[in-house]
Amino acid sequence: METARRRALGKGLEELFGTEVLDFDTLEEKIVSTTPKEEIIDINIQELRSNPYQPRKVFEPEALQELADSIKEHGVFQPIIVKSSIKGYEIVAGERRVKASLLAGLETIPAIVRDFNDQEMMEIALLENLQREDLNPIEEAMAYQSLMEARGLNHEQLAKRIGKSRSYVTNMVGLINLPDPVKELVIARKIPTTHARALSKIKDPEKVEALANRIINEGLTSAAVEEMTQDKSFEKRNKMERRETEENRTYKYVQELLCEKLGTKVRIRGTKIEISFQDLEDFNRIMEILDISE
């Protein structure tokens, strides 16, 4: 029976990664809906340890406290998913719920035990965090890189699978090139993502750090940073094969800002702005961001 369950789970993952767009909710819903209630067990929180492939390193205290307050009042709405290990269990999905439950004073948490291999644990953790949690920009960049390596995807393919634009994925992954001190500033939200993306294109790490300090000390705008980095004194990691016009640079910059704000693919063509959406729910999400109501 366990072998059959293992095969079904593997098939579920392959179906997930074979779809047009990756969706963590589809996988978790499949696991939860096909699990008999008697197999959802209460596990002592002290027996749980983090998924070694968990991309999230920083958990916002305020957000955790809000979830803890909700758990105190309503309980844990969705069981976590774990893998049995030599010493207790490893959290596959739901670490934030575990941390919030601890804050709420709970000793146990409802869980579904499943047998995952290392690659599956990594992929599920990455998807949950990318689609459900607010990763900091560096964690997001590392998650994209890990997912591409695990599934053999390029930037274009990954962008299509997660419903983002290729330029968005490329710019985010580029943050990995930042010097460690600057990465820490980005993680601490002292340098906005738009500024960090411009910095990541500069080759000399000393110049990157110097400009990062100016951003903080002088309160430079993202437009000012973008303009400064166009100076010939800043050698780029990837030199442009053709010189862009000032108008094209402006539109490209605005296009990237819109992609980031709306979380979807945006194209500016001539005098038109094209915004992509997946379905009615995604359309409504974009409308809310734009503060447009019927």
C-alpha positions in Angstrom: 0.0 0.0 0.0 2.8 2.4 0.9 4.5 1.6 -2.4 1.3 2.5 -4.3 1.1 5.8 -2.3 4.7 6.6 -3.1 4.0 6.0 -6.8 0.9 8.2 -6.7 2.9 11.0 -5.0 5.6 10.8 -7.6 3.1 10.9 -10.4 1.5 13.9 -8.8 4.8 15.8 -8.8 5.6 14.9 -12.4 2.1 16.0 -13.4 2.7 19.3 -11.5 6.0 20.0 -13.2 4.7 18.9 -16.6 2.0 21.6 -16.5 2.1 24.9 -18.2 2.3 26.9 -14.9 3.7 25.5 -11.6 1.2 25.7 -8.8 2.0 24.7 -5.2 -1.7 24.9 -4.2 -2.6 22.2 -6.7 0.0 19.8 -5.2 -0.9 20.5 -1.6 -4.7 20.2 -2.3 -4.1 16.8 -4.0 -2.1 15.5 -1.0 -4.6 16.8 1.6 -7.8 15.8 -0.3 -6.5 12.2 -1.0 -5.4 11.7 2.6 -7.9 9.9 4.9 -8.7 11.8 8.1 -7.3 9.0 10.2 -3.9 9.5 8.6 -3.7 13.2 9.7 -1.9 12.9 13.0 -0.9 15.3 15.7 2.9 15.5 16.0 4.8 17.0 18.8 6.4 20.2 17.6 9.6 19.4 19.3 10.0 16.4 17.0 10.0 18.7 13.9 13.1 20.1 12.2 13.4 22.4 9.2 13.5 21.2 5.6 17.2 21.4 4.8 16.2 22.9 1.4 14.0 25.6 2.9 14.9 28.8 1.0 13.5 31.1 3.6 16.1 32.2 6.2 14.3 35.2 7.6 10.8 35.1 9.1 9.1 38.4 9.7 8.2 38.6 13.5 5.1 40.7 13.0 3.6 38.4 10.3 4.4 35.3 12.4 2.7 36.9 15.4 -0.4 37.7 13.3 -0.6 34.0 12.2 0.0 32.9 15.8 -2.9 35.1 17.0 -5.1 33.5 14.3 -4.0 30.0 15.3 -4.8 30.8 19.0 -8.4 31.7 18.0 -9.1 29.2 15.1 -6.4 26.5 15.4 -4.2 25.3 12.5 -6.4 25.4 9.5 -4.3 23.3 7.1 -2.1 20.3 8.2 1.6 20.6 7.5 3.3 18.0 5.4 6.4 16.2 6.8 8.8 13.4 6.0 9.8 10.9 8.6 13.5 11.0 9.4 16.0 9.2 11.7 15.2 11.7 14.5 11.6 12.8 14.3 10.3 14.5 11.2 11.5 17.0 8.6 9.1 19.8 7.6 8.4 19.6 3.8 5.7 22.3 3.7 4.3 24.5 6.4 7.3 25.8 8.4 5.7 29.1 9.0 2.7 27.4 10.5 5.0 25.5 12.8 6.8 28.6 14.0 3.5 30.4 14.5 2.1 27.4 16.5 5.1 27.6 18.8 4.4 31.3 19.4 0.8 30.4 20.1 1.9 28.0 22.8 0.8 24.8 21.0 2.6 21.5 21.8 1.4 19.6 18.8 0.4 20.3 15.2 -1.7 18.3 12.7 0.5 16.8 10.0 0.5 14.4 7.0 3.5 12.1 6.8 4.7 11.4 3.3 7.8 9.8 1.8 9.7 12.3 -0.3 13.2 12.1 -1.9 15.6 15.0 -1.6 14.8 16.6 -4.9 11.0 16.5 -4.2 11.6 18.1 -0.8 13.6 20.9 -2.4 11.1 21.6 -5.2 8.1 21.6 -2.9 9.8 24.0 -0.4 10.8 26.3 -3.2 7.3 26.4 -4.8 5.6 27.0 -1.4 7.8 29.9 -0.6 7.7 31.4 -4.1 3.9 31.2 -4.4 2.7 31.6 -0.8 5.3 33.5 1.2 7.0 36.9 1.0 10.6 35.9 0.4 13.2 38.7 0.6 14.7 39.4 -2.8 17.9 37.4 -2.2 15.9 34.4 -1.1 13.7 34.7 -4.1 16.8 34.9 -6.4 18.3 31.8 -4.8 15.0 29.9 -5.1 14.8 30.7 -8.8 18.4 29.5 -9.3 17.8 26.3 -7.4 14.6 25.5 -9.3 16.2 26.1 -12.7 19.1 23.8 -11.7 16.8 21.1 -10.3 14.5 21.0 -13.3 17.0 22.0 -16.1 15.2 25.1 -17.0 16.5 28.3 -18.5 15.3 31.8 -17.6 12.6 31.9 -20.4 11.2 28.5 -19.4 11.1 29.2 -15.7 9.4 32.6 -16.3 6.7 30.8 -18.3 6.2 28.2 -15.6 5.8 30.6 -12.7 3.8 33.3 -14.6 6.5 36.0 -14.6 8.3 37.8 -17.4 11.7 36.6 -18.6 13.3 39.9 -17.7 11.9 39.7 -14.2 13.5 36.3 -13.6 16.8 37.4 -15.2 16.9 40.6 -13.1 16.1 38.7 -9.9 18.6 36.0 -10.5 21.2 38.7 -11.2 21.0 39.7 -7.5 23.1 36.6 -6.7 26.0 38.5 -8.2 25.9 41.2 -5.6 28.7 41.3 -3.0 27.7 39.8 0.3 27.6 43.1 2.2 25.2 44.5 -0.3 23.1 41.4 -0.2 22.7 41.9 3.5 21.5 45.4 2.9 18.9 44.1 0.4 17.8 41.4 2.9 17.4 44.1 5.6 15.3 46.2 3.1 17.7 49.1 3.3 18.2 48.9 -0.5 15.0 48.5 -2.6 14.9 45.7 -5.2 14.8 48.1 -8.1 18.1 49.7 -6.9 19.6 46.3 -6.2 18.9 45.1 -9.8 20.8 48.1 -11.2 23.7 47.4 -8.9 23.8 43.7 -9.8 24.8 44.7 -13.4 28.0 46.4 -12.3 31.1 44.2 -12.5 33.4 45.8 -10.0 32.3 44.8 -6.4 34.0 47.8 -4.8 32.0 50.2 -7.0 28.9 48.3 -6.2 29.5 48.7 -2.5 30.4 52.4 -2.9 27.2 53.1 -4.8 25.1 51.1 -2.3 26.4 53.3 0.5 25.4 56.4 -1.6 21.9 55.0 -2.1 21.5 54.7 1.7 23.2 57.9 2.7 21.9 60.2 0.0 18.5 58.6 -0.6 19.1 58.2 -4.3 16.0 57.3 -6.4 16.0 54.2 -8.6 15.9 56.4 -11.7 19.0 58.2 -10.5 20.8 55.0 -9.9 19.8 53.6 -13.3 21.1 56.8 -14.9 24.4 56.7 -12.9 25.1 53.1 -13.9 24.9 54.0 -17.6 28.2 55.9 -17.1 31.1 54.3 -18.9 33.1 54.2 -15.7 30.8 51.4 -14.5 31.8 48.3 -16.5 28.7 46.0 -16.9 28.7 42.3 -16.5 26.9 41.8 -19.8 27.7 44.5 -22.4 24.8 45.5 -24.7 25.5 44.6 -28.3 23.5 47.6 -29.5 23.1 51.0 -28.1 19.6 51.6 -26.8 17.9 55.0 -27.3 17.0 57.1 -24.3 13.3 56.4 -25.0 13.8 52.6 -25.2 15.8 52.6 -21.9 13.0 54.6 -20.2 10.3 52.2 -21.5 12.3 49.2 -20.6 12.8 50.5 -17.1 9.1 51.3 -16.7 8.2 47.9 -18.1 10.4 46.2 -15.5 8.8 48.3 -12.7 5.3 47.3 -13.9 6.4 43.6 -14.0 7.6 43.8 -10.5 4.6 45.7 -9.1 1.9 43.5 -10.8 3.8 40.2 -10.5 3.1 39.3 -14.1 4.4 39.8 -17.7 4.0 43.4 -19.0 5.1 44.6 -22.4 5.2 48.2 -23.7 4.9 48.2 -27.5 4.8 51.6 -29.2 2.0 53.5 -27.4 0.4 50.4 -25.9 0.8 48.6 -22.5 0.0 44.9 -22.5 -0.6 43.2 -19.2 -0.8 39.4 -19.1 -3.0 37.4 -16.7 -3.7 33.7 -16.2 -7.4 33.5 -15.3 -10.2 35.5 -13.7 -8.7 35.3 -10.2 -5.4 36.6 -11.5 -7.2 39.4 -13.4 -9.0 40.5 -10.2 -5.7 40.4 -8.3 -4.2 42.8 -10.8 -7.2 45.0 -10.7 -6.9 45.3 -7.0 -3.3 46.3 -7.2 -4.2 49.0 -9.8 -7.0 50.0 -7.4 -9.7 49.6 -10.2 -13.2 48.5 -9.2 -16.3 47.9 -11.2 
